Amino acid sequence: MPAIGFVTREGRGFKGQLRTLSIRADIEIAPNSRKAGDTQPDYLVRSGGAEVGAGWLRRAESSGNDYVSLSLAAPEFGPRRLYANLGRAAGQDDDDAFAIIWNPAD
């Protein structure tokens, strides 16, 4: 799966850039301080002050490792949402460097 951006862990959240063929945007993935239930996201994704998505903590069935599953939506993406996961950035030795790995819905 292709990486559509990269982020670095900063405190309890992440900061970096979303990068596609037509989009270059700084993003912040911050803990959701208003989370009140299991159906609400663990993280909110913002770019330029606008909320563009959300993230949920998940556990991989095969490895048992935790990861963040993202859902992104903005007019620049068209009528559909982009789904992605935060995963280890290829070739990185830095434990705080993550790739935003696109997960096509179809």
PEWOMO-V814341 format. One line per field, one symbol per residue. ss: DSSP state (A for helix, B for strand, O for the rest). psi: psi as a letter, one per 30 degrees, with the letter a starting at -180 (. if undefined). Layout:
ss = ???
psi = ???
This chain:
ss = OOBBBBBBBBOOBBBBBBBOOOOBBBBBBBBOOOOOOOOOOOBBBBBOOBBBBBBBBBBOOOOOOBBBBBBBOOAAAOOOOBBBBBBBOOOOOOOOBBBBBBOOOO
psi = kkkglklkkjbfakkbkkjaefkjkklkjkkjfgkflffllflkkkkhfkkgalkkklkkeefgkklkkkkkkleffafllkklkklkkkgkfjfgkkkjjkikf.
